[in-house]
């Protein structure tokens, strides 16, 4: 899921509980024509993500202060024994791996997106390769920054129970 915000307050107000501001990854191109905010936030729709407002403040402050094209923090996951930490790997410039782990939530600079799209063309519309393509294009002119701080918690979404049929 993607949504835009100019600051942490707007991001918190629009956090994924308000479906009208979230666009499914299958239709990312609409963001490029109507991006009016300074940042684009991406959340993995396969998991629940909880990011407190103070964490959003930190993420936006780092994005603003560094001018990075993409900022991704470490995260925690809920487990039966409490919380498990998931420190991520620092991005390596020139990396073309398509399985690089940015976690379940990160922030992109709208300016970096506009620059990348203008110079290198829009990323493909395939939802499976869209972010990979966009990340490669952004990385040509902007920093991709790993923020080694645990700023959000993710948990597996409850799956509806299967009815009928045999297990």
VMD Tcl script that builds the backbone (N, CA, C; Angstrom):
set m [mol new atoms 501]
animate dup $m
set s [atomselect $m all]
$s set {name element resname resid chain x y z} {
  {N N UNK 1 A 0.846 -1.171 0.000}
  {CA C UNK 1 A 0.000 0.000 0.000}
  {C C UNK 1 A 0.890 1.232 0.000}
  {N N UNK 2 A 0.443 2.237 -0.685}
  {CA C UNK 2 A 1.175 3.495 -0.754}
  {C C UNK 2 A 0.262 4.643 -0.385}
  {N N UNK 3 A 0.809 5.640 0.292}
  {CA C UNK 3 A 0.084 6.883 0.496}
  {C C UNK 3 A 1.088 7.997 0.672}
  {N N UNK 4 A 0.652 9.217 0.414}
  {CA C UNK 4 A 1.575 10.343 0.469}
  {C C UNK 4 A 1.318 11.200 1.698}
  {N N UNK 5 A 2.384 11.882 2.138}
  {CA C UNK 5 A 2.295 12.777 3.292}
  {C C UNK 5 A 3.449 13.768 3.218}
  {N N UNK 6 A 3.215 14.971 3.703}
  {CA C UNK 6 A 4.267 15.987 3.730}
  {C C UNK 6 A 5.027 15.998 5.047}
  {N N UNK 7 A 4.439 15.434 6.100}
  {CA C UNK 7 A 5.100 15.426 7.402}
  {C C UNK 7 A 4.543 14.286 8.247}
  {N N UNK 8 A 5.154 14.118 9.418}
  {CA C UNK 8 A 4.767 13.001 10.283}
  {C C UNK 8 A 3.338 13.117 10.802}
  {N N UNK 9 A 2.858 14.315 11.018}
  {CA C UNK 9 A 1.480 14.515 11.494}
  {C C UNK 9 A 0.497 14.023 10.434}
  {N N UNK 10 A 0.727 14.449 9.196}
  {CA C UNK 10 A -0.139 14.020 8.101}
  {C C UNK 10 A -0.045 12.501 7.905}
  {N N UNK 11 A 1.144 11.951 8.044}
  {CA C UNK 11 A 1.314 10.501 7.904}
  {C C UNK 11 A 0.544 9.762 8.988}
  {N N UNK 12 A 0.627 10.251 10.221}
  {CA C UNK 12 A -0.094 9.618 11.331}
  {C C UNK 12 A -1.600 9.725 11.129}
  {N N UNK 13 A -2.058 10.879 10.667}
  {CA C UNK 13 A -3.491 11.073 10.433}
  {C C UNK 13 A -4.011 10.165 9.328}
  {N N UNK 14 A -3.154 9.842 8.371}
  {CA C UNK 14 A -3.552 9.026 7.224}
  {C C UNK 14 A -3.095 7.577 7.331}
  {N N UNK 15 A -2.615 7.173 8.500}
  {CA C UNK 15 A -2.104 5.807 8.654}
  {C C UNK 15 A -3.122 4.817 8.115}
  {N N UNK 16 A -2.698 3.677 7.590}
  {CA C UNK 16 A -3.546 2.748 6.871}
  {C C UNK 16 A -4.928 2.392 7.391}
  {N N UNK 17 A -5.420 3.031 8.412}
  {CA C UNK 17 A -6.798 2.754 8.808}
  {C C UNK 17 A -7.786 3.532 7.942}
  {N N UNK 18 A -7.298 4.489 7.195}
  {CA C UNK 18 A -8.167 5.301 6.338}
  {C C UNK 18 A -7.957 4.847 4.900}
  {N N UNK 19 A -8.807 3.960 4.439}
  {CA C UNK 19 A -8.596 3.331 3.143}
  {C C UNK 19 A -8.697 4.292 1.968}
  {N N UNK 20 A -9.306 5.435 2.143}
  {CA C UNK 20 A -9.467 6.344 1.011}
  {C C UNK 20 A -8.154 6.969 0.559}
  {N N UNK 21 A -7.136 6.989 1.408}
  {CA C UNK 21 A -5.873 7.603 1.005}
  {C C UNK 21 A -4.820 6.570 0.618}
  {N N UNK 22 A -5.164 5.319 0.675}
  {CA C UNK 22 A -4.207 4.262 0.373}
  {C C UNK 22 A -4.501 3.702 -1.010}
  {N N UNK 23 A -3.465 3.545 -1.770}
  {CA C UNK 23 A -3.606 2.974 -3.103}
  {C C UNK 23 A -2.933 1.609 -3.113}
  {N N UNK 24 A -3.582 0.661 -3.708}
  {CA C UNK 24 A -3.020 -0.668 -3.807}
  {C C UNK 24 A -1.825 -0.639 -4.760}
  {N N UNK 25 A -0.830 -1.465 -4.499}
  {CA C UNK 25 A 0.377 -1.511 -5.312}
  {C C UNK 25 A 0.100 -1.884 -6.762}
  {N N UNK 26 A -1.066 -2.380 -7.069}
  {CA C UNK 26 A -1.364 -2.739 -8.450}
  {C C UNK 26 A -1.610 -1.520 -9.324}
  {N N UNK 27 A -1.767 -0.333 -8.723}
  {CA C UNK 27 A -2.017 0.876 -9.496}
  {C C UNK 27 A -1.098 2.014 -9.033}
  {N N UNK 28 A 0.220 1.800 -9.046}
  {CA C UNK 28 A 1.132 2.816 -8.525}
  {C C UNK 28 A 1.293 4.034 -9.421}
  {N N UNK 29 A 1.030 3.916 -10.704}
  {CA C UNK 29 A 1.284 5.022 -11.624}
  {C C UNK 29 A 0.491 6.276 -11.295}
  {N N UNK 30 A -0.667 6.134 -10.665}
  {CA C UNK 30 A -1.470 7.312 -10.329}
  {C C UNK 30 A -0.750 8.226 -9.351}
  {N N UNK 31 A 0.148 7.688 -8.551}
  {CA C UNK 31 A 0.904 8.523 -7.619}
  {C C UNK 31 A 1.823 9.494 -8.338}
  {N N UNK 32 A 2.375 9.085 -9.462}
  {CA C UNK 32 A 3.341 9.938 -10.150}
  {C C UNK 32 A 2.693 11.151 -10.782}
  {N N UNK 33 A 1.467 11.030 -11.196}
  {CA C UNK 33 A 0.793 12.169 -11.812}
  {C C UNK 33 A 0.190 13.109 -10.786}
  {N N UNK 34 A -0.077 12.628 -9.584}
  {CA C UNK 34 A -0.756 13.451 -8.575}
  {C C UNK 34 A 0.007 13.596 -7.263}
  {N N UNK 35 A 1.312 13.405 -7.274}
  {CA C UNK 35 A 2.079 13.524 -6.033}
  {C C UNK 35 A 2.173 14.983 -5.621}
  {N N UNK 36 A 1.454 15.333 -4.572}
  {CA C UNK 36 A 1.493 16.717 -4.097}
  {C C UNK 36 A 2.194 16.825 -2.748}
  {N N UNK 37 A 2.483 15.717 -2.123}
  {CA C UNK 37 A 3.164 15.709 -0.830}
  {C C UNK 37 A 4.657 15.500 -1.032}
  {N N UNK 38 A 5.406 15.636 0.041}
  {CA C UNK 38 A 6.860 15.517 -0.033}
  {C C UNK 38 A 7.362 14.083 0.044}
  {N N UNK 39 A 6.540 13.200 0.587}
  {CA C UNK 39 A 6.981 11.824 0.784}
  {C C UNK 39 A 5.895 10.837 0.402}
  {N N UNK 40 A 6.347 9.651 0.033}
  {CA C UNK 40 A 5.469 8.533 -0.257}
  {C C UNK 40 A 5.825 7.446 0.746}
  {N N UNK 41 A 4.826 6.942 1.440}
  {CA C UNK 41 A 5.049 5.904 2.437}
  {C C UNK 41 A 4.568 4.577 1.877}
  {N N UNK 42 A 5.344 3.544 2.100}
  {CA C UNK 42 A 4.999 2.214 1.598}
  {C C UNK 42 A 4.890 1.239 2.765}
  {N N UNK 43 A 3.786 0.510 2.801}
  {CA C UNK 43 A 3.538 -0.490 3.840}
  {C C UNK 43 A 3.173 -1.804 3.160}
  {N N UNK 44 A 3.770 -2.872 3.606}
  {CA C UNK 44 A 3.455 -4.208 3.118}
  {C C UNK 44 A 2.038 -4.558 3.564}
  {N N UNK 45 A 1.143 -4.745 2.619}
  {CA C UNK 45 A -0.256 -5.007 2.963}
  {C C UNK 45 A -0.483 -6.429 3.481}
  {N N UNK 46 A 0.541 -7.274 3.437}
  {CA C UNK 46 A 0.385 -8.647 3.918}
  {C C UNK 46 A 0.539 -8.762 5.433}
  {N N UNK 47 A 0.984 -7.680 6.086}
  {CA C UNK 47 A 1.175 -7.706 7.538}
  {C C UNK 47 A 0.536 -6.477 8.165}
  {N N UNK 48 A 0.279 -6.556 9.460}
  {CA C UNK 48 A -0.150 -5.378 10.217}
  {C C UNK 48 A 1.105 -4.629 10.637}
  {N N UNK 49 A 1.098 -3.321 10.460}
  {CA C UNK 49 A 2.239 -2.498 10.845}
  {C C UNK 49 A 1.760 -1.431 11.815}
  {N N UNK 50 A 2.431 -1.341 12.950}
  {CA C UNK 50 A 2.138 -0.326 13.953}
  {C C UNK 50 A 3.371 0.566 14.076}
  {N N UNK 51 A 3.189 1.845 13.751}
  {CA C UNK 51 A 4.293 2.802 13.820}
  {C C UNK 51 A 3.828 3.998 14.637}
  {N N UNK 52 A 4.304 4.136 15.870}
  {CA C UNK 52 A 3.876 5.246 16.719}
  {C C UNK 52 A 4.295 6.595 16.129}
  {N N UNK 53 A 3.592 7.641 16.536}
  {CA C UNK 53 A 3.868 8.960 15.975}
  {C C UNK 53 A 5.303 9.407 16.232}
  {N N UNK 54 A 5.878 9.103 17.395}
  {CA C UNK 54 A 7.272 9.500 17.639}
  {C C UNK 54 A 8.231 8.808 16.668}
  {N N UNK 55 A 7.895 7.598 16.230}
  {CA C UNK 55 A 8.714 6.903 15.237}
  {C C UNK 55 A 8.567 7.551 13.866}
  {N N UNK 56 A 7.344 7.962 13.536}
  {CA C UNK 56 A 7.146 8.698 12.286}
  {C C UNK 56 A 7.928 10.006 12.310}
  {N N UNK 57 A 7.927 10.684 13.449}
  {CA C UNK 57 A 8.691 11.929 13.576}
  {C C UNK 57 A 10.166 11.675 13.298}
  {N N UNK 58 A 10.698 10.611 13.860}
  {CA C UNK 58 A 12.107 10.281 13.653}
  {C C UNK 58 A 12.389 9.956 12.194}
  {N N UNK 59 A 11.533 9.164 11.587}
  {CA C UNK 59 A 11.715 8.774 10.192}
  {C C UNK 59 A 11.675 9.988 9.271}
  {N N UNK 60 A 10.704 10.877 9.473}
  {CA C UNK 60 A 10.608 12.087 8.655}
  {C C UNK 60 A 11.796 13.015 8.900}
  {N N UNK 61 A 12.237 13.139 10.145}
  {CA C UNK 61 A 13.387 14.002 10.450}
  {C C UNK 61 A 14.638 13.510 9.720}
  {N N UNK 62 A 14.873 12.210 9.738}
  {CA C UNK 62 A 16.031 11.646 9.048}
  {C C UNK 62 A 15.896 11.849 7.543}
  {N N UNK 63 A 14.709 11.618 6.999}
  {CA C UNK 63 A 14.497 11.814 5.562}
  {C C UNK 63 A 14.761 13.271 5.171}
  {N N UNK 64 A 14.235 14.203 5.958}
  {CA C UNK 64 A 14.446 15.633 5.661}
  {C C UNK 64 A 15.911 16.026 5.819}
  {N N UNK 65 A 16.518 15.620 6.928}
  {CA C UNK 65 A 17.890 16.038 7.235}
  {C C UNK 65 A 18.927 15.462 6.274}
  {N N UNK 66 A 18.696 14.264 5.784}
  {CA C UNK 66 A 19.674 13.611 4.907}
  {C C UNK 66 A 19.380 13.823 3.429}
  {N N UNK 67 A 18.121 14.120 3.091}
  {CA C UNK 67 A 17.750 14.231 1.686}
  {C C UNK 67 A 17.764 12.885 0.977}
  {N N UNK 68 A 17.719 11.799 1.732}
  {CA C UNK 68 A 17.756 10.454 1.148}
  {C C UNK 68 A 16.538 10.210 0.260}
  {N N UNK 69 A 16.720 9.401 -0.756}
  {CA C UNK 69 A 15.627 9.047 -1.646}
  {C C UNK 69 A 14.709 8.002 -1.050}
  {N N UNK 70 A 15.266 7.150 -0.192}
  {CA C UNK 70 A 14.495 6.096 0.466}
  {C C UNK 70 A 15.117 5.886 1.843}
  {N N UNK 71 A 14.290 5.826 2.870}
  {CA C UNK 71 A 14.756 5.552 4.232}
  {C C UNK 71 A 13.971 4.355 4.759}
  {N N UNK 72 A 14.700 3.350 5.249}
  {CA C UNK 72 A 14.049 2.161 5.809}
  {C C UNK 72 A 14.646 1.836 7.176}
  {N N UNK 73 A 13.791 1.682 8.194}
  {CA C UNK 73 A 14.265 1.392 9.549}
  {C C UNK 73 A 14.210 -0.105 9.881}
  {N N UNK 74 A 14.890 -0.461 10.950}
  {CA C UNK 74 A 14.753 -1.802 11.513}
  {C C UNK 74 A 13.359 -1.913 12.131}
  {N N UNK 75 A 12.941 -3.145 12.465}
  {CA C UNK 75 A 11.600 -3.317 13.021}
  {C C UNK 75 A 11.545 -4.474 14.001}
  {N N UNK 76 A 10.447 -4.537 14.711}
  {CA C UNK 76 A 10.155 -5.610 15.655}
  {C C UNK 76 A 8.976 -6.414 15.122}
  {N N UNK 77 A 8.886 -7.675 15.517}
  {CA C UNK 77 A 7.697 -8.466 15.206}
  {C C UNK 77 A 7.136 -9.008 16.510}
  {N N UNK 78 A 5.824 -9.141 16.532}
  {CA C UNK 78 A 5.194 -9.725 17.712}
  {C C UNK 78 A 5.342 -11.237 17.644}
  {N N UNK 79 A 5.622 -11.819 18.792}
  {CA C UNK 79 A 5.779 -13.263 18.903}
  {C C UNK 79 A 5.133 -13.692 20.212}
  {N N UNK 80 A 4.906 -14.972 20.361}
  {CA C UNK 80 A 4.282 -15.461 21.592}
  {C C UNK 80 A 5.137 -15.144 22.813}
  {N N UNK 81 A 6.439 -15.043 22.622}
  {CA C UNK 81 A 7.343 -14.755 23.739}
  {C C UNK 81 A 7.585 -13.256 23.940}
  {N N UNK 82 A 6.912 -12.423 23.184}
  {CA C UNK 82 A 7.111 -10.970 23.285}
  {C C UNK 82 A 7.416 -10.369 21.930}
  {N N UNK 83 A 8.476 -9.575 21.863}
  {CA C UNK 83 A 8.866 -8.939 20.611}
  {C C UNK 83 A 10.214 -9.481 20.144}
  {N N UNK 84 A 10.318 -9.758 18.853}
  {CA C UNK 84 A 11.582 -10.175 18.253}
  {C C UNK 84 A 12.116 -9.025 17.417}
  {N N UNK 85 A 13.411 -8.775 17.503}
  {CA C UNK 85 A 14.011 -7.688 16.731}
  {C C UNK 85 A 14.465 -8.187 15.360}
  {N N UNK 86 A 14.340 -7.299 14.375}
  {CA C UNK 86 A 14.746 -7.597 13.005}
  {C C UNK 86 A 15.620 -6.467 12.475}
  {N N UNK 87 A 16.910 -6.528 12.803}
  {CA C UNK 87 A 17.806 -5.529 12.230}
  {C C UNK 87 A 18.011 -5.841 10.742}
  {N N UNK 88 A 17.977 -4.821 9.927}
  {CA C UNK 88 A 18.126 -5.000 8.488}
  {C C UNK 88 A 19.557 -4.687 8.065}
  {N N UNK 89 A 19.885 -5.042 6.849}
  {CA C UNK 89 A 21.214 -4.832 6.293}
  {C C UNK 89 A 21.311 -3.449 5.663}
  {N N UNK 90 A 22.485 -2.823 5.781}
  {CA C UNK 90 A 22.706 -1.547 5.102}
  {C C UNK 90 A 22.657 -1.766 3.595}
  {N N UNK 91 A 22.078 -0.814 2.895}
  {CA C UNK 91 A 22.001 -0.878 1.439}
  {C C UNK 91 A 23.391 -0.693 0.853}
  {N N UNK 92 A 23.711 -1.446 -0.180}
  {CA C UNK 92 A 24.988 -1.309 -0.860}
  {C C UNK 92 A 24.753 -0.673 -2.218}
  {N N UNK 93 A 25.371 0.471 -2.435}
  {CA C UNK 93 A 25.220 1.188 -3.697}
  {C C UNK 93 A 25.567 0.268 -4.864}
  {N N UNK 94 A 24.731 0.293 -5.878}
  {CA C UNK 94 A 24.946 -0.545 -7.045}
  {C C UNK 94 A 24.354 -1.931 -6.920}
  {N N UNK 95 A 23.780 -2.244 -5.777}
  {CA C UNK 95 A 23.184 -3.560 -5.562}
  {C C UNK 95 A 21.984 -3.747 -6.481}
  {N N UNK 96 A 21.966 -4.857 -7.190}
  {CA C UNK 96 A 20.835 -5.123 -8.079}
  {C C UNK 96 A 19.988 -6.297 -7.597}
  {N N UNK 97 A 20.280 -6.784 -6.397}
  {CA C UNK 97 A 19.490 -7.891 -5.847}
  {C C UNK 97 A 18.012 -7.525 -5.843}
  {N N UNK 98 A 17.185 -8.433 -6.287}
  {CA C UNK 98 A 15.745 -8.166 -6.276}
  {C C UNK 98 A 15.087 -8.661 -4.993}
  {N N UNK 99 A 15.862 -9.266 -4.098}
  {CA C UNK 99 A 15.300 -9.770 -2.847}
  {C C UNK 99 A 15.839 -9.012 -1.634}
  {N N UNK 100 A 16.375 -7.817 -1.860}
  {CA C UNK 100 A 16.908 -7.028 -0.752}
  {C C UNK 100 A 15.766 -6.686 0.195}
  {N N UNK 101 A 16.005 -6.820 1.502}
  {CA C UNK 101 A 14.941 -6.641 2.492}
  {C C UNK 101 A 14.935 -5.216 3.040}
  {N N UNK 102 A 13.883 -4.464 2.696}
  {CA C UNK 102 A 13.684 -3.120 3.232}
  {C C UNK 102 A 12.668 -3.135 4.369}
  {N N UNK 103 A 12.269 -4.311 4.814}
  {CA C UNK 103 A 11.275 -4.419 5.872}
  {C C UNK 103 A 9.867 -4.270 5.324}
  {N N UNK 104 A 8.928 -3.980 6.225}
  {CA C UNK 104 A 7.515 -3.887 5.852}
  {C C UNK 104 A 7.023 -2.452 5.734}
  {N N UNK 105 A 7.890 -1.484 6.030}
  {CA C UNK 105 A 7.486 -0.079 5.996}
  {C C UNK 105 A 8.709 0.788 5.721}
  {N N UNK 106 A 8.592 1.672 4.734}
  {CA C UNK 106 A 9.675 2.611 4.446}
  {C C UNK 106 A 9.098 3.863 3.813}
  {N N UNK 107 A 9.939 4.878 3.696}
  {CA C UNK 107 A 9.509 6.174 3.196}
  {C C UNK 107 A 10.375 6.555 1.990}
  {N N UNK 108 A 9.724 7.100 0.965}
  {CA C UNK 108 A 10.408 7.537 -0.246}
  {C C UNK 108 A 10.224 9.038 -0.423}
  {N N UNK 109 A 11.255 9.701 -0.901}
  {CA C UNK 109 A 11.172 11.123 -1.195}
  {C C UNK 109 A 10.434 11.321 -2.515}
  {N N UNK 110 A 9.406 12.161 -2.506}
  {CA C UNK 110 A 8.666 12.444 -3.742}
  {C C UNK 110 A 9.576 13.121 -4.759}
  {N N UNK 111 A 10.486 13.968 -4.283}
  {CA C UNK 111 A 11.428 14.634 -5.191}
  {C C UNK 111 A 12.345 13.615 -5.860}
  {N N UNK 112 A 12.827 12.636 -5.105}
  {CA C UNK 112 A 13.675 11.586 -5.674}
  {C C UNK 112 A 12.895 10.756 -6.691}
  {N N UNK 113 A 11.629 10.496 -6.408}
  {CA C UNK 113 A 10.789 9.753 -7.352}
  {C C UNK 113 A 10.620 10.555 -8.632}
  {N N UNK 114 A 10.262 11.843 -8.492}
  {CA C UNK 114 A 10.068 12.689 -9.685}
  {C C UNK 114 A 11.349 12.764 -10.523}
  {N N UNK 115 A 12.494 12.937 -9.863}
  {CA C UNK 115 A 13.773 13.011 -10.578}
  {C C UNK 115 A 14.057 11.708 -11.315}
  {N N UNK 116 A 13.872 10.586 -10.630}
  {CA C UNK 116 A 14.136 9.280 -11.236}
  {C C UNK 116 A 13.215 9.019 -12.421}
  {N N UNK 117 A 11.949 9.345 -12.271}
  {CA C UNK 117 A 10.988 9.113 -13.354}
  {C C UNK 117 A 11.303 10.016 -14.548}
  {N N UNK 118 A 11.665 11.260 -14.269}
  {CA C UNK 118 A 11.988 12.198 -15.353}
  {C C UNK 118 A 13.238 11.741 -16.115}
  {N N UNK 119 A 14.263 11.294 -15.386}
  {CA C UNK 119 A 15.520 10.903 -16.023}
  {C C UNK 119 A 15.491 9.507 -16.636}
  {N N UNK 120 A 14.822 8.568 -15.974}
  {CA C UNK 120 A 14.940 7.165 -16.364}
  {C C UNK 120 A 13.621 6.509 -16.763}
  {N N UNK 121 A 12.531 7.266 -16.715}
  {CA C UNK 121 A 11.228 6.721 -17.076}
  {C C UNK 121 A 10.515 6.108 -15.885}
  {N N UNK 122 A 9.216 5.986 -16.015}
  {CA C UNK 122 A 8.391 5.426 -14.939}
  {C C UNK 122 A 8.700 3.944 -14.767}
  {N N UNK 123 A 8.612 3.455 -13.538}
  {CA C UNK 123 A 8.800 2.015 -13.335}
  {C C UNK 123 A 7.648 1.259 -13.983}
  {N N UNK 124 A 7.897 0.007 -14.299}
  {CA C UNK 124 A 6.851 -0.809 -14.890}
  {C C UNK 124 A 5.664 -0.961 -13.958}
  {N N UNK 125 A 4.535 -1.311 -14.514}
  {CA C UNK 125 A 3.298 -1.418 -13.734}
  {C C UNK 125 A 3.138 -2.766 -13.036}
  {N N UNK 126 A 4.016 -3.710 -13.317}
  {CA C UNK 126 A 3.919 -5.027 -12.691}
  {C C UNK 126 A 4.106 -4.886 -11.181}
  {N N UNK 127 A 3.100 -5.262 -10.381}
  {CA C UNK 127 A 3.205 -5.089 -8.930}
  {C C UNK 127 A 4.337 -5.899 -8.302}
  {N N UNK 128 A 4.790 -6.948 -8.969}
  {CA C UNK 128 A 5.867 -7.769 -8.424}
  {C C UNK 128 A 7.249 -7.152 -8.638}
  {N N UNK 129 A 7.373 -6.232 -9.596}
  {CA C UNK 129 A 8.683 -5.638 -9.877}
  {C C UNK 129 A 8.699 -4.119 -9.747}
  {N N UNK 130 A 7.567 -3.519 -9.476}
  {CA C UNK 130 A 7.457 -2.063 -9.421}
  {C C UNK 130 A 8.454 -1.428 -8.455}
  {N N UNK 131 A 8.458 -1.855 -7.193}
  {CA C UNK 131 A 9.341 -1.240 -6.202}
  {C C UNK 131 A 10.810 -1.538 -6.483}
  {N N UNK 132 A 11.098 -2.697 -7.002}
  {CA C UNK 132 A 12.475 -3.031 -7.385}
  {C C UNK 132 A 12.960 -2.055 -8.452}
  {N N UNK 133 A 12.167 -1.864 -9.488}
  {CA C UNK 133 A 12.505 -0.952 -10.577}
  {C C UNK 133 A 12.644 0.483 -10.065}
  {N N UNK 134 A 11.696 0.921 -9.254}
  {CA C UNK 134 A 11.742 2.277 -8.704}
  {C C UNK 134 A 12.971 2.457 -7.816}
  {N N UNK 135 A 13.266 1.492 -6.975}
  {CA C UNK 135 A 14.441 1.572 -6.095}
  {C C UNK 135 A 15.734 1.695 -6.895}
  {N N UNK 136 A 15.870 0.909 -7.960}
  {CA C UNK 136 A 17.077 1.003 -8.784}
  {C C UNK 136 A 17.214 2.390 -9.401}
  {N N UNK 137 A 16.120 2.935 -9.906}
  {CA C UNK 137 A 16.156 4.263 -10.536}
  {C C UNK 137 A 16.452 5.356 -9.512}
  {N N UNK 138 A 15.845 5.273 -8.348}
  {CA C UNK 138 A 16.113 6.261 -7.296}
  {C C UNK 138 A 17.574 6.189 -6.863}
  {N N UNK 139 A 18.116 4.985 -6.753}
  {CA C UNK 139 A 19.483 4.815 -6.240}
  {C C UNK 139 A 20.546 5.392 -7.168}
  {N N UNK 140 A 20.216 5.647 -8.417}
  {CA C UNK 140 A 21.191 6.221 -9.342}
  {C C UNK 140 A 21.561 7.652 -8.972}
  {N N UNK 141 A 20.636 8.391 -8.368}
  {CA C UNK 141 A 20.877 9.799 -8.051}
  {C C UNK 141 A 20.656 10.155 -6.585}
  {N N UNK 142 A 20.146 9.246 -5.794}
  {CA C UNK 142 A 19.817 9.542 -4.398}
  {C C UNK 142 A 20.338 8.445 -3.478}
  {N N UNK 143 A 20.509 8.814 -2.231}
  {CA C UNK 143 A 20.962 7.863 -1.215}
  {C C UNK 143 A 19.792 6.991 -0.766}
  {N N UNK 144 A 20.062 5.718 -0.597}
  {CA C UNK 144 A 19.112 4.810 0.044}
  {C C UNK 144 A 19.700 4.525 1.420}
  {N N UNK 145 A 18.959 4.920 2.445}
  {CA C UNK 145 A 19.501 4.954 3.797}
  {C C UNK 145 A 18.809 3.967 4.733}
  {N N UNK 146 A 19.611 3.106 5.335}
  {CA C UNK 146 A 19.125 2.218 6.390}
  {C C UNK 146 A 19.242 2.969 7.705}
  {N N UNK 147 A 18.140 3.100 8.417}
  {CA C UNK 147 A 18.122 3.739 9.729}
  {C C UNK 147 A 18.127 2.619 10.773}
  {N N UNK 148 A 19.256 2.388 11.450}
  {CA C UNK 148 A 19.363 1.249 12.369}
  {C C UNK 148 A 18.683 1.498 13.714}
  {N N UNK 149 A 17.393 1.773 13.643}
  {CA C UNK 149 A 16.568 1.982 14.836}
  {C C UNK 149 A 15.266 1.213 14.642}
  {N N UNK 150 A 14.767 0.614 15.711}
  {CA C UNK 150 A 13.531 -0.171 15.647}
  {C C UNK 150 A 12.346 0.784 15.770}
  {N N UNK 151 A 11.772 1.177 14.625}
  {CA C UNK 151 A 10.756 2.230 14.623}
  {C C UNK 151 A 9.326 1.737 14.452}
  {N N UNK 152 A 9.128 0.469 14.152}
  {CA C UNK 152 A 7.757 -0.031 14.025}
  {C C UNK 152 A 7.698 -1.501 14.407}
  {N N UNK 153 A 6.472 -1.963 14.591}
  {CA C UNK 153 A 6.221 -3.357 14.927}
  {C C UNK 153 A 5.305 -3.952 13.867}
  {N N UNK 154 A 5.632 -5.138 13.418}
  {CA C UNK 154 A 4.771 -5.823 12.451}
  {C C UNK 154 A 4.250 -7.115 13.065}
  {N N UNK 155 A 3.097 -7.525 12.584}
  {CA C UNK 155 A 2.514 -8.796 13.016}
  {C C UNK 155 A 1.758 -9.395 11.842}
  {N N UNK 156 A 1.623 -10.689 11.871}
  {CA C UNK 156 A 0.909 -11.387 10.807}
  {C C UNK 156 A -0.567 -11.057 10.913}
  {N N UNK 157 A -1.169 -10.769 9.764}
  {CA C UNK 157 A -2.611 -10.506 9.754}
  {C C UNK 157 A -3.354 -11.796 10.041}
  {N N UNK 158 A -4.465 -11.678 10.733}
  {CA C UNK 158 A -5.308 -12.846 10.991}
  {C C UNK 158 A -5.883 -13.335 9.681}
  {N N UNK 159 A -5.701 -14.611 9.424}
  {CA C UNK 159 A -6.233 -15.218 8.215}
  {C C UNK 159 A -7.614 -15.782 8.516}
  {N N UNK 160 A -8.572 -15.544 7.635}
  {CA C UNK 160 A -9.894 -16.129 7.871}
  {C C UNK 160 A -9.803 -17.653 7.852}
  {N N UNK 161 A -10.552 -18.264 8.735}
  {CA C UNK 161 A -10.545 -19.722 8.793}
  {C C UNK 161 A -11.227 -20.286 7.562}
  {N N UNK 162 A -10.658 -21.391 7.069}
  {CA C UNK 162 A -11.247 -22.063 5.917}
  {C C UNK 162 A -12.493 -22.799 6.378}
  {N N UNK 163 A -13.523 -22.721 5.567}
  {CA C UNK 163 A -14.756 -23.434 5.894}
  {C C UNK 163 A -15.021 -24.477 4.828}
  {N N UNK 164 A -15.650 -25.536 5.241}
  {CA C UNK 164 A -15.970 -26.598 4.298}
  {C C UNK 164 A -14.713 -27.343 3.873}
  {N N UNK 165 A -14.873 -28.445 3.231}
  {CA C UNK 165 A -13.733 -29.215 2.748}
  {C C UNK 165 A -12.966 -29.859 3.887}
  {N N UNK 166 A -12.035 -30.687 3.508}
  {CA C UNK 166 A -11.227 -31.394 4.500}
  {C C UNK 166 A -9.875 -30.731 4.626}
  {N N UNK 167 A -9.270 -30.857 5.804}
  {CA C UNK 167 A -7.938 -30.296 6.030}
  {C C UNK 167 A -6.881 -31.270 5.631}
}
mol reanalyze $m
mol bondsrecalc $m
mol representation Tube
mol addrep $m
